Amino acid sequence: MALARNLYAPADGRVASRFVSLGPPRNGSEQAWWWALPLVKHAVGYQAALTAEMRRLLDAWQPQVIHLNHLTYCMTCALLEANRPRGIPTIAICHGTDLLDARADPGHRADAIRTLSQATVTLFPTSAMASEAAALSPRTAERFRVVPWGIPRVPVAPARDPEGADALYAGRLDQNKDVATIVAALSDPGFGGGLTVVGTGPERERLERLAARLGVLDRVTFTPFVERARLWDMFGRFWSLIVSSRELEGFGLVAVEAQAAGLPVIYSATAGISEVLGDSALAFEPGSPASLAAAVSRLRSDPSLRAALREAGLTNSARFDMRRFRDSVEGLAAELTSPSSPAAAGRR
């Protein structure tokens, strides 16, 4: 049994799994709760109580493998501490936001290093992320593995002409996602058309003020976060997807999903996503509205380029199959629980 759950699709019965998480309250305060969580992470008594609960669950469930979803989450820290005397093999999964957290905050940095040091194996979706983590914790790099993430089957949408359709951004609204660069690019005549922003985060109000100041608010539609299956259904309304991250985009799942739906993708050439998309999408200089506007203008005015990127995206997205990712993780779990593995031997 693995203390984990496939968040994309129901388990297929091959592995008995349990999932545990800190769910936000459902009283309308989700956004405030989510962004305030790091402030209470190390509050007196909080982590100790969470660790005690993890000890209880591990005793009750007796998992053979523990999956640690994110290097710096409260749950990861609690599970590692609860598991210390048990020695159950652990598979940590790095998402990219954890590495950004470690860059910005000494407490998160210490948590990330602790997870990298204590996890049996840590998985990274790209070699760029593994390299950054190796710089953070060099002595643990021999236990890193690069396993690209996967997506389920996404419905292919009909190609849309830029005339009469918006470009799309979908994701968190935070500083690293840098949607401000897209909003600023709208004021360039080369951009043309409108933008739909699907997502939630602390930058929402600032983005609205920026759009108003630049005189483009009437060309931006803000839509709250939607579940992934709903987003896939929405892809057919747009002519392209823009990914604008400024520092690091660990993998770019939404970009691969958009490619699988047939949308041409324009992306900021940052670490991680550049490895995933390469020439199958159109890159621009991170943080540069002028570079983004030039890329949008080029793609809007060239139907043959749009068609070529649509085909290239369909081909590229086919490399990242959820079943392949799941098989890789299940194979690793079987390896770690094999009687001949060092991890299993250490528990005897």
Secondary structure as GFF3:
##gff-version 3
##sequence-region A 1 348
A	DSSP	beta_strand	2	3	.	.	.	ID=ss1
A	DSSP	alpha_helix	30	40	.	.	.	ID=ss2
A	DSSP	alpha_helix	46	61	.	.	.	ID=ss3
A	DSSP	beta_strand	65	69	.	.	.	ID=ss4
A	DSSP	alpha_helix	74	83	.	.	.	ID=ss5
A	DSSP	beta_strand	90	93	.	.	.	ID=ss6
A	DSSP	alpha_helix	97	104	.	.	.	ID=ss7
A	DSSP	alpha_helix	106	118	.	.	.	ID=ss8
A	DSSP	beta_strand	121	124	.	.	.	ID=ss9
A	DSSP	alpha_helix	127	136	.	.	.	ID=ss10
A	DSSP	three_ten_helix	138	143	.	.	.	ID=ss11
A	DSSP	beta_strand	144	146	.	.	.	ID=ss12
A	DSSP	beta_strand	167	170	.	.	.	ID=ss13
A	DSSP	alpha_helix	179	186	.	.	.	ID=ss14
A	DSSP	beta_strand	195	198	.	.	.	ID=ss15
A	DSSP	alpha_helix	204	214	.	.	.	ID=ss16
A	DSSP	three_ten_helix	217	219	.	.	.	ID=ss17
A	DSSP	beta_strand	220	223	.	.	.	ID=ss18
A	DSSP	alpha_helix	228	234	.	.	.	ID=ss19
A	DSSP	three_ten_helix	235	237	.	.	.	ID=ss20
A	DSSP	beta_strand	240	243	.	.	.	ID=ss21
A	DSSP	beta_strand	248	249	.	.	.	ID=ss22
A	DSSP	alpha_helix	253	260	.	.	.	ID=ss23
A	DSSP	beta_strand	265	268	.	.	.	ID=ss24
A	DSSP	beta_strand	271	272	.	.	.	ID=ss25
A	DSSP	alpha_helix	273	277	.	.	.	ID=ss26
A	DSSP	three_ten_helix	278	280	.	.	.	ID=ss27
A	DSSP	beta_strand	282	284	.	.	.	ID=ss28
A	DSSP	alpha_helix	289	300	.	.	.	ID=ss29
A	DSSP	alpha_helix	303	317	.	.	.	ID=ss30
A	DSSP	alpha_helix	322	337	.	.	.	ID=ss31
A	DSSP	alpha_helix	342	347	.	.	.	ID=ss32
###
